[in-house]
Structure formats: C-alpha cells, structure tokens
Amino acid sequence: MERVCIDKVLLDPVTMNEAVERISTMLGESRGRAAHVVTMNAQFVEIAHQEPRFADVLRRADLSVADGESLVWASRWLGQFVPERVAGADLMVRLCETAAADGKTVYFLGGSPGAASCTASRLSQDFPRLTVVGVDCPPIGFLSNPEECGRVAGRIELARPDLLFVGLGAPKQEYWIERYSHLPAKVMMGIGGSFEFIAGFRKRAPLLIQKAGCEWLWRLCMEPRRLWKRYLVGNTIFLFVVFRQWWSQSLDGTLYRRREAQAMSRSEE
C-alpha cells in the first residue's frame, strides 16, 4: 500500500480496523527491534517541517496513522487518499481490547501524575483479561537525566511487554522510541495525551465536533494558555506547507495525474 506524502512526512492510508490488524500482526512477529507506531497530527507535520531529524524518525516508522482530521482533508486536497481518521486514544483502547483477547501484555509510560495508573485501572475494568505489566510516570525532566532514563529502561526490560504505550508528547516520545527500540517490547506506540483523555483528566470534544475537524478548537478553548501557540502558530505553518505542496503539484501536473488515477480506480471498482 503506497504511503501518502504530506510535506516531509509519510502516512499509511489505513482505517481503524486495518491499523489494529497491522499492529496485531507486528505483535506476532520476531524482530530485532520494537516496531514503531506513530499517531500523527498537524503538529507532527509542523515540527517535521522545521526539524529534519524528527522528519527522518517519522519516515522510518513502521506504521503512521492520521490522528487528526486535518491530515485526512490535506491528503485528499493533495490528490492522495487517507480513508479516515485513526484517533490515537481510540486506537489505544482498541489495541488493549485486542491484547486482552490475545493474551498480550501492555505497559504504560509517561503522562501527567496519576494519568497512566488511572488509565490502567479503567482499561482493566473494561477488559478484565488485560495484563498490565507496568505503569511508569517518571518525573518531569527525566529525559535529560541519564540515570533516571536508565532506571526506566531497566523496568521495561524486566517487564518485557508486548505493547508499550509512550505518552511523552511530540517530539520527545518519538525520539525516546527511536533511542530505546532495542528494549524487549514488540510494539512501541507514541500516544501523546491519550492517558489524560482515557483517565478523564481532560474532556474530549463531542463526537460531532471531532468529525467536523474542530477538536483542536475545542482543546484550545479548554486550555488556551497551554495550547494557543501550538494551534494558532502551528496550524498556520501546517496550512502553509500543505498549500505550498498543493501549488507545486498543481504546476508540475502531479495533482492532475493523482486525481485522474483515483477516478480511474473508482470506475474500475
């Protein structure tokens, strides 16, 4: 399946069910390192546009899903096709449900104090057969402390989880996964603030607002001081890079060829 290109990053055009199926396959594979799953949104595109190293990490990921309606819209505007949004928090819940059914173990790393442990409790109630082998909320700033990083890695090595959820925020969680992909976990997935949503520490936007692609506006209204720069500045950069790519593809004919290919594909179905 051909990956979708938005500026400097690549997306896998998968549905929620397809993402769960692919990750389940990864959990059954024998690898020399953990598979890396990225839940990408507009912020990732904006950071990758400015940080080449981050862009490289994202392109090397084993699976990148569109955790943001803006990416679905952008892909289609650019003559490509991402079938639907695959929200990171929802994907995490689906994977825990699958892990419980398949006897796979999970580990929760990061989040604000208490969020990961509350998430573990809630998911264990929802899926009684879920095996949580670790809940770890290191102190703020631990990433710059080699000794603390070593202790965290040591706990994960002892737990040997099948699925490791990393909630450190972008780009920190992706850099951490790249650095520690040698640890004995089958799949590592960056999940941003999903612990806080599942634990109920932060309220998610109503479903209609999510489907309208305005969840970012909901979050901005909920936490304006913390998120104003990310959304007002970051989203402006995102729109700029998408428009620039659209303009470039319009001039060289790429956009026309992609849309023609999609039209032919639909007519053959």
NUVO-600915 format. One line per field, with one value per residue: residue number from 0; chain; x, y, z of N, C-alpha, C, O, CB in turn. Coordinates in steps of 0.1 Angstrom, whole numbers, plus 5000, padded with zeros to 4 digits. Atoms other than C-alpha are relative to their C-alpha. Glycine has a CB too. Example, Ala and Ser with C-alpha at 12.3 -4.5 7.8 and 13.67 -1.06 7.14 Angstrom:
% residues 2
num: 0 1
cadena: A A
n_east: 5009 4991
n_north: 4988 4989
n_up: 5000 5000
ca_east: 5123 5137
ca_north: 4955 4989
ca_up: 5078 5071
c_east: 5009 4992
c_north: 5012 5011
c_up: 5000 5008
o_east: 5019 4997
o_north: 5012 5022
o_up: 5007 5009
cb_east: 4990 5004
cb_north: 5000 5005
cb_up: 5012 4986
% end
This chain:
% residues 269
num: 0 1 2 3 4 5 6 7 8 9 10 11 12 13 14 15 16 17 18 19 20 21 22 23 24 25 26 27 28 29 30 31 32 33 34 35 36 37 38 39 40 41 42 43 44 45 46 47 48 49 50 51 52 53 54 55 56 57 58 59 60 61 62 63 64 65 66 67 68 69 70 71 72 73 74 75 76 77 78 79 80 81 82 83 84 85 86 87 88 89 90 91 92 93 94 95 96 97 98 99 100 101 102 103 104 105 106 107 108 109 110 111 112 113 114 115 116 117 118 119 120 121 122 123 124 125 126 127 128 129 130 131 132 133 134 135 136 137 138 139 140 141 142 143 144 145 146 147 148 149 150 151 152 153 154 155 156 157 158 159 160 161 162 163 164 165 166 167 168 169 170 171 172 173 174 175 176 177 178 179 180 181 182 183 184 185 186 187 188 189 190 191 192 193 194 195 196 197 198 199 200 201 202 203 204 205 206 207 208 209 210 211 212 213 214 215 216 217 218 219 220 221 222 223 224 225 226 227 228 229 230 231 232 233 234 235 236 237 238 239 240 241 242 243 244 245 246 247 248 249 250 251 252 253 254 255 256 257 258 259 260 261 262 263 264 265 266 267 268
cadena: A A A A A A A A A A A A A A A A A A A A A A A A A A A A A A A A A A A A A A A A A A A A A A A A A A A A A A A A A A A A A A A A A A A A A A A A A A A A A A A A A A A A A A A A A A A A A A A A A A A A A A A A A A A A A A A A A A A A A A A A A A A A A A A A A A A A A A A A A A A A A A A A A A A A A A A A A A A A A A A A A A A A A A A A A A A A A A A A A A A A A A A A A A A A A A A A A A A A A A A A A A A A A A A A A A A A A A A A A A A A A A A A A A A A A A A A A A A A A A A A A A A A A A A A A A A A A A A A A A A A A A A A A A A A A
n_east: 5008 4992 5002 5004 4990 5004 4988 4989 5003 5007 5011 5006 5014 5007 5012 4997 5000 4987 4989 5000 4996 4985 4992 5002 4990 4987 4998 4997 4987 4988 4992 4988 5004 5015 5007 5003 5013 5001 5014 4995 5009 4995 4988 4989 4996 4993 4987 4991 4996 4990 4990 4997 4999 5013 5006 4994 5005 5014 4999 4996 5010 5006 5014 5004 5014 5004 5007 5004 5008 4993 4992 5008 5004 4988 4997 5010 4998 4988 5002 4997 5012 5000 5014 5006 4991 4998 4996 4991 5007 5009 4991 4994 5010 5002 4989 5001 5010 4994 4989 5007 5005 4989 4990 4989 4998 4998 4992 5003 4988 5002 5012 4999 5000 5012 5008 4997 5005 5015 5003 4998 5012 5012 5000 5000 5014 5007 4995 4995 4989 4988 4989 4992 4988 4992 5005 4988 5001 4987 5002 4998 4986 4992 4993 4986 4993 4996 5003 5015 5003 4996 5009 5012 4997 4998 5013 5006 4993 5005 5014 5000 5014 5003 5004 4996 5006 4991 5007 4991 5002 4991 4993 4992 5003 4994 4986 4998 5002 4989 4988 5002 5007 4993 5006 5008 5014 5003 5005 5000 5009 5001 5015 5002 5008 5011 5002 5009 5014 5006 5002 5010 4993 5004 5013 4999 5010 5011 4997 5003 4989 4989 5002 4999 4986 4998 4996 4989 5006 5005 4989 4995 5009 4998 4987 4995 4986 4991 5001 5002 4989 5000 5011 5001 4988 4997 5009 4997 4988 5005 5008 4990 4993 5010 5003 4988 4999 5011 4996 4989 5006 5008 4992 4993 5009 5001 5014 5009 4998 5006 5015 5005 4998 5010 5013 5000 5001 5014 5008 4997 5006
n_north: 4988 4988 4990 4986 4990 4986 4993 5008 5013 5011 5005 5012 4998 5011 4997 5005 5015 5004 4997 5010 5013 4999 5000 5014 5008 4997 5006 5014 5001 5000 4989 4996 4988 4998 4993 4986 4995 4986 4994 4987 4989 4989 4996 5008 4995 4987 5002 5007 4990 4991 5009 5011 5013 5005 5004 5013 5010 5003 5007 5014 5007 5012 4996 4986 4998 4986 4996 4986 4999 4990 5008 5006 4989 4996 5011 5000 4987 5002 5011 5013 5004 5006 5003 4995 4997 5010 4993 5007 5005 5011 5012 5006 5008 5012 5009 5006 5010 5012 5006 5008 5012 5008 5003 4992 4991 4986 4992 4985 4992 4986 4994 4992 5009 5007 5002 5014 5010 4999 5006 5014 5005 4999 5010 5013 5002 5002 5012 5007 5009 4992 5001 4988 5004 4988 4986 4992 4986 4994 4986 4991 4998 5012 5003 4994 5007 5013 5010 5003 5007 5014 5007 5002 5011 5012 5005 5005 5012 5010 5002 5006 4999 5001 4987 4989 4987 4989 4987 4989 4988 4999 5011 5008 5015 5007 5001 5010 5013 5003 5003 5012 5010 5013 5006 5011 4997 5002 4988 4988 4990 4987 4997 4986 4998 5010 5004 4990 5001 5013 4999 4990 4988 4990 5004 5000 4993 5008 5007 4992 4991 5007 5003 4988 4996 4988 5004 4991 4988 5004 5001 4986 4993 5006 4996 4989 4996 5010 5005 4990 4999 5012 5000 4988 4999 5013 5003 4991 5007 5012 4996 4994 5010 5007 4992 5000 5013 5000 4991 5006 5011 4995 4995 5010 5010 5011 5000 5004 5015 5008 5000 5008 5014 5003 5001 5013 5011 5001 5005 5015 5007
n_up: 5000 5001 4990 5004 4996 4996 4997 4998 4993 5007 4993 5005 5002 4994 4992 4986 5000 5007 4991 4989 5006 5003 4987 4995 5007 4994 4986 5001 5008 4993 5005 4992 4992 4999 5010 4996 5005 4998 5002 5005 5002 5006 4993 5005 5013 4997 4993 5010 5010 4994 4994 5009 4992 4997 5013 5003 4991 5005 5012 4997 4991 5006 5003 4996 5002 5000 4988 5002 5012 5010 5008 5010 5009 5007 5009 5011 5008 5007 5010 4994 4993 4987 4999 4988 4988 4990 4988 4991 4988 5004 5005 4988 4993 5009 4998 4987 5001 5008 4992 4989 5006 5005 4989 5001 4988 5003 4991 5002 4996 5002 4996 4988 4988 4997 5012 5005 4990 5002 5013 4998 4992 5008 5011 4993 4997 5013 5006 4988 5003 5004 4991 5000 4993 4995 5001 4996 5002 4995 4997 5011 5003 4998 5012 4999 4989 5004 4990 5000 5012 4999 4991 5008 5010 4992 4996 5012 5003 4991 5002 5013 5005 5014 5006 4991 5003 4995 5000 4997 5009 5012 5007 4990 5000 5011 4998 4990 5006 5009 4992 4992 5008 4998 4988 5004 5003 5014 5007 4992 5007 4994 4999 4996 4988 4999 4986 4994 5006 4995 4985 4996 4995 5010 5007 5014 5007 5004 5012 5011 5002 5005 5014 5007 5001 4991 4987 4996 4995 4987 4991 4998 4990 4987 4994 5009 4996 5003 5013 5010 5010 5008 5010 5008 5008 5006 5011 5011 5007 5006 5012 5009 5007 5009 5012 5008 5008 5010 5011 5007 5007 5011 5011 5007 5005 4992 4994 5011 5002 4989 5000 5011 4996 4990 5008 5008 4990 4995 5011 5002 4988
ca_east: 5000 5015 5021 5008 5032 5024 5054 5082 5063 5046 5012 4997 4963 4946 4912 4910 4903 4933 4956 4946 4951 4986 4997 4983 5005 5035 5029 5033 5065 5100 5121 5155 5138 5104 5080 5073 5037 5032 4998 5004 4986 4991 5017 5039 5039 5048 5076 5090 5090 5114 5134 5150 5158 5122 5111 5136 5123 5087 5096 5112 5082 5066 5031 5019 4982 4963 4954 4938 4910 4932 4955 4927 4915 4950 4957 4926 4933 4967 4952 4960 4937 4936 4903 4896 4910 4925 4925 4953 4932 4907 4934 4950 4917 4911 4946 4941 4909 4928 4957 4932 4917 4950 4969 4993 5008 5009 5030 5021 5049 5045 5016 5008 5010 4983 4970 4987 4977 4941 4941 4954 4926 4899 4910 4915 4879 4867 4888 4892 4917 4941 4975 4992 5029 5040 5028 5056 5053 5089 5094 5093 5127 5138 5148 5178 5188 5208 5204 5166 5164 5184 5161 5131 5147 5156 5120 5108 5134 5123 5086 5092 5058 5043 5029 5044 5024 5046 5029 5056 5043 5058 5087 5100 5081 5093 5129 5126 5112 5139 5166 5151 5137 5162 5142 5122 5089 5072 5055 5061 5034 5035 5001 5006 4979 4958 4963 4947 4917 4911 4916 4891 4917 4908 4874 4874 4854 4819 4818 4802 4830 4856 4840 4839 4876 4873 4887 4917 4894 4877 4910 4922 4891 4897 4934 4941 4973 4989 4978 4975 5009 5006 4973 4974 5010 5015 4983 4993 5026 5007 4983 5013 5032 5001 4993 5029 5028 4994 5008 5039 5019 4995 5023 5041 5010 5013 4979 4961 4977 4968 4932 4929 4944 4919 4890 4901 4904 4869 4855 4871 4855
ca_north: 5000 5033 5058 5093 5122 5155 5178 5159 5130 5098 5085 5050 5052 5028 5026 5019 4982 4979 4997 4973 4943 4955 4961 4927 4912 4931 4917 4882 4889 4882 4914 4927 4959 4971 4982 5020 5032 5069 5087 5117 5151 5185 5193 5165 5179 5214 5201 5178 5208 5226 5196 5173 5147 5144 5141 5112 5094 5097 5084 5053 5044 5010 5025 5061 5068 5100 5111 5143 5151 5179 5152 5134 5166 5176 5142 5144 5181 5169 5142 5114 5094 5086 5068 5080 5095 5070 5088 5078 5074 5053 5031 5026 5014 4990 4976 4970 4952 4930 4925 4912 4888 4876 4873 4901 4923 4961 4988 5025 5050 5088 5111 5135 5122 5096 5096 5063 5045 5057 5046 5012 5008 5019 4997 4967 4972 4974 4944 4921 4898 4927 4921 4953 4946 4982 5017 5043 5080 5093 5128 5158 5163 5127 5126 5148 5126 5096 5078 5081 5071 5040 5031 5035 5013 4988 4985 4980 4954 4934 4937 4926 4940 4931 4966 4997 5030 5061 5093 5119 5143 5151 5151 5136 5103 5096 5104 5082 5053 5056 5055 5026 5005 4978 4971 4939 4952 4941 4974 5009 5035 5072 5083 5120 5130 5098 5088 5121 5116 5079 5087 5115 5142 5161 5161 5151 5171 5159 5134 5159 5184 5157 5147 5183 5185 5211 5191 5214 5244 5226 5219 5255 5268 5243 5252 5285 5293 5260 5254 5288 5287 5251 5256 5292 5293 5256 5253 5283 5266 5234 5252 5270 5238 5220 5249 5251 5214 5218 5247 5228 5197 5218 5233 5201 5181 5157 5167 5162 5127 5116 5127 5111 5078 5079 5085 5055 5033 5042 5035 5000 4991
ca_up: 5000 4989 5016 5015 5015 5033 5032 5048 5064 5053 5063 5059 5043 5067 5085 5123 5117 5093 5118 5146 5122 5112 5148 5158 5131 5144 5179 5165 5145 5156 5152 5162 5175 5185 5158 5159 5155 5151 5157 5136 5136 5122 5149 5137 5102 5116 5138 5110 5086 5110 5124 5098 5125 5135 5099 5095 5126 5113 5079 5094 5115 5108 5108 5108 5112 5108 5143 5131 5106 5091 5078 5061 5045 5035 5019 4997 4987 4976 4953 4977 4999 5036 5043 5078 5110 5134 5167 5190 5221 5203 5187 5221 5236 5206 5210 5247 5239 5213 5237 5264 5239 5226 5259 5251 5278 5279 5296 5301 5302 5307 5311 5339 5375 5381 5345 5334 5366 5362 5326 5335 5361 5337 5309 5333 5343 5307 5297 5327 5309 5301 5316 5325 5334 5341 5348 5349 5354 5356 5370 5347 5330 5334 5297 5305 5334 5322 5355 5355 5319 5327 5356 5333 5306 5333 5345 5309 5303 5333 5324 5287 5275 5241 5236 5251 5251 5254 5264 5264 5238 5204 5195 5228 5226 5191 5199 5230 5210 5184 5211 5231 5203 5214 5246 5247 5235 5203 5195 5208 5201 5209 5222 5233 5258 5255 5291 5302 5279 5289 5326 5324 5334 5302 5284 5248 5223 5215 5186 5162 5168 5163 5130 5119 5123 5151 5180 5180 5186 5215 5231 5226 5244 5272 5277 5259 5279 5273 5237 5220 5203 5192 5175 5163 5152 5145 5124 5104 5095 5087 5063 5047 5039 5026 5003 4991 4982 4965 4944 4935 4925 4905 4885 4877 4869 4898 4913 4880 4875 4910 4907 4873 4887 4916 4891 4870 4901 4913 4878 4878 4912
c_east: 5009 4998 4997 5010 4994 5013 5011 4997 4991 4989 4996 4985 4991 4988 5004 5002 5013 5012 5001 5005 5015 5008 4999 5010 5014 5003 5004 5013 5012 5009 5012 4998 4985 4995 4996 4987 4999 4985 5002 4988 5007 5013 5012 5005 5008 5014 5010 5004 5012 5012 5002 5001 4987 4993 5006 4994 4986 5000 5004 4990 4994 4986 4997 4985 4996 4991 4997 4992 5007 5009 4992 4996 5012 5004 4991 5002 5012 4999 5004 4988 5003 4985 4993 5010 5001 5005 5008 4994 4991 5007 5006 4989 4997 5012 5000 4989 5005 5010 4993 4995 5011 5011 5013 5001 5003 5007 4996 5011 4996 4987 5002 4998 4986 4992 5002 4994 4985 4995 5001 4988 4987 5000 5000 4985 4992 5004 5007 5012 5012 5011 5009 5013 5008 4992 5011 4997 5012 4998 5003 5015 5009 5008 5014 5008 5004 4997 4985 4996 5004 4991 4987 5002 5001 4987 4992 5006 4996 4986 4998 4985 4999 4998 5003 4994 5008 4993 5008 4998 5010 5009 5006 4997 5006 5015 5003 4998 5011 5012 4999 4993 5006 4994 4991 4985 4997 4996 5001 4991 4999 4985 4997 4992 4989 4997 4990 4986 4993 4998 4989 5006 4996 4988 5002 4988 4988 5002 4997 5011 5012 4998 5001 5014 5004 5004 5011 4994 4994 5011 5006 4991 5001 5013 5007 5015 5010 5001 5000 5011 5000 4990 5000 5012 5003 4990 5002 5011 4995 4993 5010 5007 4991 4997 5012 5001 4989 5004 5010 4995 4991 5008 5007 4991 4997 4986 4990 5002 4995 4985 4995 5002 4989 4987 4999 4998 4986 4991 5001 4993 4986
c_north: 5012 5010 5013 5010 5013 5007 4990 4986 4991 4995 4986 5002 4988 5004 4995 4985 4995 5003 4990 4986 5000 5000 4987 4991 5003 4993 4985 4998 5000 5011 5002 5013 5001 5007 5014 5004 5015 5004 5014 5010 5012 5005 4993 5005 5013 4998 4994 5010 5008 4991 4988 4986 4994 4995 4986 4989 4996 4991 4985 4992 4988 5003 5014 5002 5014 5003 5015 5001 5009 4992 4993 5009 5004 4990 5000 5013 4998 4988 4986 4995 4993 4998 5006 5004 4988 5007 4991 4994 4989 4987 4993 4991 4987 4990 4993 4989 4987 4993 4991 4987 4990 4996 5008 5010 5014 5007 5014 5008 5015 5005 5009 4991 4994 4996 4986 4990 4999 4993 4985 4994 5000 4989 4985 4997 4997 4986 4992 4991 5008 4998 5012 4997 5012 5013 5009 5014 5007 5015 5009 5003 4988 4997 5006 4995 4986 4989 4996 4993 4985 4992 4997 4988 4987 4993 4994 4987 4988 4996 4992 5001 4997 5014 5011 5014 5011 5013 5011 5013 5000 5012 4990 4986 4993 4999 4989 4986 4996 4995 4987 4989 4986 4993 4989 5002 4997 5012 5011 5010 5013 5004 5014 5001 4990 4996 5010 4999 4987 5001 5010 5013 5012 4995 5001 5008 4991 4994 5009 5010 4993 4997 5012 5005 5012 4997 5010 5013 4998 5000 5014 5008 4994 5004 5010 5003 4990 4997 5011 5000 4987 5000 5013 5002 4987 4997 5009 4995 4988 5004 5005 4989 4991 5008 5001 4987 4999 5008 4993 4988 5004 5004 4989 4989 4988 4999 4995 4985 4992 4999 4992 4985 4996 4998 4987 4988 4999 4994 4985 4992 4996
c_up: 5000 5011 4995 5005 5003 5004 5002 5007 4992 5009 4993 4999 5005 5008 5015 5000 4994 5009 5011 4994 4998 5013 5006 4993 5005 5013 4999 4992 5009 4994 5008 5008 5000 4988 5005 4993 5004 4998 4997 4999 4994 5007 4996 4987 5002 5006 4989 4989 5005 5005 4991 5007 5003 4988 4997 5009 4995 4988 5002 5008 4992 4996 5005 4996 5001 5012 4999 4987 4990 4991 4989 4989 4991 4989 4987 4991 4992 4990 5005 5008 5013 5004 5012 5011 5009 5012 5009 5012 4997 4996 5012 5007 4992 5002 5013 5000 4992 5008 5011 4994 4996 5010 4999 5012 4995 5011 4997 5006 4997 5005 5012 5012 5002 4987 4995 5009 4999 4987 5001 5008 4992 4989 5005 5004 4988 4994 5011 4997 4995 5010 4999 5008 5004 4998 5005 4996 5005 5003 4988 4998 5001 4987 4999 5011 4996 5010 5000 4988 5001 5009 4992 4990 5007 5004 4988 4996 5008 4997 4986 4994 4985 4994 5011 4995 5006 4999 5005 4992 4989 5002 5010 4999 4988 5001 5011 4994 4991 5008 5008 4993 5002 5012 4996 5000 4985 4992 5010 4993 5008 5000 5006 5013 5002 5014 5007 4995 5006 5015 5004 5005 4991 4992 4985 4994 4997 4986 4987 4997 4995 4985 4991 4999 5009 5014 5006 5007 5014 5010 5003 5009 5014 5007 4991 5004 4995 4985 4989 4989 4991 4989 4991 4991 4992 4988 4988 4991 4992 4987 4989 4992 4991 4988 4991 4992 4990 4988 4992 4991 4989 4988 4992 4995 5009 5006 4990 4998 5011 5000 4988 5003 5010 4993 4993 5010 5005 4989 4998 5011 4997
o_east: 5017 4986 5001 5014 4987 5018 5015 5006 4986 4991 4997 4979 4987 4987 5015 5011 5019 5021 5012 5013 5022 5018 5009 5016 5022 5014 5009 5017 5012 5013 5013 5006 4978 5002 4992 4986 5000 4979 5004 4977 5018 5022 5023 5017 5018 5023 5022 5015 5020 5023 4994 4997 4985 4987 4998 4992 4982 4992 5000 4993 4992 4980 5000 4981 5003 4979 5002 4997 5004 5011 4997 4996 5010 5007 4996 5001 5013 5009 5006 4978 5010 4977 4981 5022 4991 5017 5005 4997 4991 5004 5007 4993 4996 5009 5004 4991 5003 5011 4999 4996 5009 5021 5023 4991 5008 5007 4996 5015 4992 4980 5012 4993 4976 4983 4992 4988 4979 4985 4992 4983 4980 4989 4994 4981 4983 4995 5019 5020 5023 5008 5016 5012 5019 4986 5015 4995 5012 4989 5010 5022 5021 5018 5022 5019 4995 4993 4982 4988 4997 4989 4981 4993 4997 4985 4986 4999 4995 4982 4989 4979 5009 5003 4998 4997 5010 4990 5007 5005 5021 5005 5013 5007 5010 5020 5013 5006 5016 5019 5009 4987 5001 4997 4985 4978 5006 5001 4996 4993 4996 4979 4986 4997 4979 4986 4981 4976 4982 4988 4985 4998 4996 4987 5007 4978 4991 5010 5005 5014 5020 5008 5004 5017 5014 5002 5012 5000 4995 5010 5011 4997 5000 5013 5017 5023 5021 5012 4999 5008 5002 4992 4998 5011 5006 4994 4999 5011 4999 4995 5007 5008 4996 4997 5010 5005 4992 5002 5010 4999 4990 5004 5008 4996 4989 4980 4982 4992 4989 4979 4984 4993 4984 4979 4989 4991 4982 4982 4993 4992 4980
o_north: 5014 5013 5017 5009 5019 5005 4983 4979 4995 4993 4985 5005 4979 5016 4989 4980 4986 4996 4985 4980 4990 4993 4982 4982 4994 4989 4980 4986 5005 5010 4998 5016 4994 5016 5015 5004 5018 5000 5023 5007 5011 5011 4999 5006 5016 5005 4998 5009 5012 4997 4978 4976 4982 4984 4977 4978 4984 4982 4977 4980 4989 4996 5017 5001 5022 5001 5023 4997 5008 4996 4991 5006 5005 4993 4999 5012 5005 4984 4977 5002 4982 5007 5010 5000 4981 5008 4980 4982 4979 4976 4981 4980 4976 4978 4982 4979 4976 4981 4980 4977 4978 4989 5003 5014 5017 5003 5018 5007 5018 4999 5008 4980 5002 4988 4979 4980 4989 4986 4978 4983 4990 4982 4976 4985 4988 4980 4992 4988 5001 5000 5014 4994 5010 5015 5008 5018 5012 5021 5005 5005 4989 4990 5001 5000 4977 4978 4984 4984 4976 4980 4986 4979 4976 4981 4983 4977 4977 4984 4984 4990 4999 5017 5010 5018 5011 5018 5017 5023 4994 5023 4981 4977 4982 4989 4981 4977 4985 4986 4980 4980 4976 4981 4989 4997 5000 5014 5010 5013 5013 5004 5017 4995 4993 4993 5006 5001 4988 4995 5009 5022 5023 4983 5011 5009 4979 5000 5008 5013 4998 4999 5011 5015 5019 5004 5012 5019 5006 5006 5017 5015 5002 5006 5007 5006 4994 4993 5008 5001 4989 4997 5011 5006 4987 4992 5005 4995 4986 4998 5003 4989 4987 5002 5000 4987 4994 5004 4994 4987 4997 5002 4990 4979 4979 4988 4987 4977 4981 4989 4985 4977 4984 4989 4980 4978 4987 4987 4979 4980 4989
o_up: 5009 5014 4983 5016 4994 5015 4992 5011 4981 5021 4981 5008 4997 5013 5017 5007 4999 5009 5014 5001 5001 5013 5012 5000 5007 5016 5008 4990 5021 4982 5020 5016 4993 4982 5017 4981 5016 4988 5006 4995 4990 5000 4995 4985 4996 5001 4989 4984 4997 5007 4992 5002 5002 4988 4992 5004 4996 4986 4994 5010 4980 4986 5016 4984 5008 5012 5006 4976 4978 4979 4978 4977 4979 4978 4976 4979 4981 4984 4997 5009 5013 5005 5011 5010 5011 5014 5012 5016 5004 4999 5013 5012 4998 5002 5014 5006 4996 5008 5014 5000 4996 5007 5003 5017 4984 5023 4985 5018 4986 5014 5018 5011 5003 4988 4991 5004 5000 4987 4996 5005 4992 4987 4999 5004 4988 4988 5012 5006 4992 5022 4989 5020 5010 4988 5017 4985 5016 4997 4978 5008 5000 4987 4992 5014 4996 5006 5001 4988 4996 5007 4994 4989 5002 5003 4989 4992 5003 4998 4985 4992 4977 4983 5022 4984 5018 4988 5016 4994 4990 5006 5006 5000 4989 4996 5009 4997 4991 5005 5009 5000 4998 5014 4985 5009 4977 4981 5022 4981 5020 4990 5009 5023 5009 5017 5014 5003 5010 5020 5015 5010 4995 4989 4980 5000 4995 4978 4977 4986 4987 4977 4979 4992 5007 5023 5018 5016 5023 5021 5014 5018 5024 5019 4985 4994 4991 4980 4977 4977 4979 4978 4979 4979 4980 4978 4977 4979 4981 4976 4977 4980 4981 4977 4979 4980 4979 4977 4979 4980 4978 4977 4980 4989 5006 5007 4993 4997 5009 5002 4990 4999 5009 4996 4993 5006 5006 4992 4992 5010 5005
cb_east: 4990 4999 5013 4985 5011 4989 4999 5011 4992 5009 4988 5004 4997 5009 4988 4989 4988 5001 4998 4985 4993 5003 4994 4986 4999 5001 4987 4989 5001 5007 4991 5011 5007 4997 4988 5012 4988 5008 4992 5006 4993 4990 4997 4996 4988 4991 4999 4992 4988 4995 4996 5012 5008 4991 5003 5015 4999 4992 5009 5014 4989 5001 4990 5009 4992 4992 5009 5012 4986 5008 5009 4987 4994 5012 5000 4986 5002 5012 5008 5013 4992 5007 4998 4990 4994 5010 4987 5012 4992 4990 5011 5004 4987 4999 5013 4997 4988 5006 5008 4989 4991 5007 5003 5000 5012 4986 5015 4986 5012 5002 4989 4989 5003 4991 5004 5015 5005 4995 5010 5013 4998 4998 5013 5009 4994 5003 5010 4990 4996 4996 5008 4993 5008 5013 4986 5012 4987 5011 5010 4992 5005 4991 4992 4999 4991 5015 5005 4992 5007 5014 4997 4995 5013 5008 4991 5000 5016 5001 4992 5004 4994 4988 4985 5016 4985 5013 4987 5015 5001 4992 5010 4997 4985 4996 5006 4990 4986 5004 5002 4993 5000 5015 4993 5003 4995 4989 4985 5014 4986 5008 4994 4992 4995 5003 5014 5006 5000 5009 5013 4991 5015 5011 4989 5001 5005 4986 4992 4987 5003 5001 4987 4991 5004 4988 5004 5009 4989 4993 5011 5001 4986 4999 5009 4992 5001 4996 4989 4999 5014 4997 4987 4998 5012 4999 4986 5003 5011 4991 4990 5010 5008 4988 4996 5012 4999 4987 5004 5011 4993 4992 5011 5011 5004 5010 4997 5003 5015 5005 4995 5009 5014 4999 4999 5013 5009 4995 5003 5015 5001
cb_north: 5000 5006 5000 5003 5001 5000 5010 5007 5004 4989 5010 4988 5002 4992 4992 5005 4994 5008 5014 4998 4998 5013 5011 4995 5003 5016 5002 4993 5011 4986 5013 5002 5013 5008 4992 5010 4992 5008 4998 4999 5004 5012 4999 4985 5002 5008 4991 4989 5009 5009 4996 5002 5002 5011 5009 5001 5006 5013 5007 5001 5010 4988 4990 5011 4991 5004 4997 5009 5006 5010 4990 4994 5012 5003 4986 4999 5011 4997 5003 5000 4990 5009 4985 4990 5012 4989 5005 5008 5012 5004 5005 5011 5008 5005 5008 5010 5005 5005 5011 5008 5004 5007 4985 5008 4995 5007 4997 5003 4997 5003 4990 5012 5008 5009 5010 4998 5003 5014 5005 4997 5009 5014 5002 5000 5012 5011 5003 4992 4990 5015 4987 5013 4991 5000 5002 4994 5006 4998 5004 5014 5010 4988 5005 5015 5000 5000 5004 5013 5007 5000 5009 5013 5003 5002 5011 5010 5002 5004 5013 4986 5014 4991 5000 5001 5001 5000 4999 4995 5013 5001 5005 5005 4999 5008 5013 5002 5000 5012 5011 5004 5003 5002 5011 4988 5015 4989 4998 5005 4994 5011 4990 5007 5013 4989 5000 5014 5000 4989 5004 4995 4998 5003 5009 4986 5007 5008 4988 5007 5007 4986 4993 5011 5003 5009 4986 5004 5006 4986 4991 5007 4998 4985 4987 5012 5003 4987 4991 5014 5000 4988 4999 5013 5003 4989 5002 5014 4997 4993 5011 5009 4991 4996 5014 5002 4988 5005 5013 4995 4990 5012 5010 4994 4995 5001 5014 5007 4997 5006 5014 5003 4998 5011 5012 4999 5003 5014 5007 4998 5008
cb_up: 5012 4986 5009 5005 4989 5011 5012 5008 5013 4995 5000 5009 4985 5009 4995 5009 4993 4987 5006 5006 4987 4992 5009 4998 4985 5001 5008 4993 4990 5000 4999 4990 4993 5013 4994 4997 5006 4990 5014 4986 5014 4999 5015 4999 4991 5009 5012 4993 4998 5010 5014 4992 5013 5007 4989 5002 5014 4998 4989 5007 5004 5009 5006 4992 5010 4987 5013 4999 5004 5008 5008 5007 5007 5009 5006 5005 5010 5009 4988 5009 4991 5011 5000 5006 5008 4994 5008 5004 5007 4989 4991 5010 5001 4985 4998 5011 4992 4987 5007 5006 4988 4988 4999 4986 5008 4998 4999 5007 4993 4986 5003 5000 5012 5008 4989 4998 5014 5001 4989 5008 5013 4994 4992 5012 5007 4990 4988 5006 4988 4998 4996 5007 4990 4993 5008 4992 5007 4989 5011 5002 5010 5003 4988 5001 5013 4997 5014 5002 4988 5006 5012 4992 4993 5012 5006 4988 5001 5015 5000 5001 5003 4997 4997 5001 5004 4992 5009 4999 5008 4987 4990 5014 5001 4987 5005 5012 4992 4992 5011 5013 4986 5002 5009 5010 5004 4999 4995 5003 4999 4993 5009 4989 5000 4991 5008 4998 4985 4996 5006 5009 5001 4990 5005 4994 4987 5000 4999 5002 5014 5007 4998 5006 4986 5000 5001 4988 4990 4999 4995 4986 4995 4999 5001 5001 5015 5007 4998 5006 5008 5009 5007 5009 5009 5010 5005 5005 5010 5009 5004 5007 5010 5008 5005 5008 5010 5006 5006 5009 5009 5005 5006 5009 4987 5012 5005 4987 4998 5013 4999 4987 5006 5010 4991 4992 5012 5004 4987 4999 5012
% end
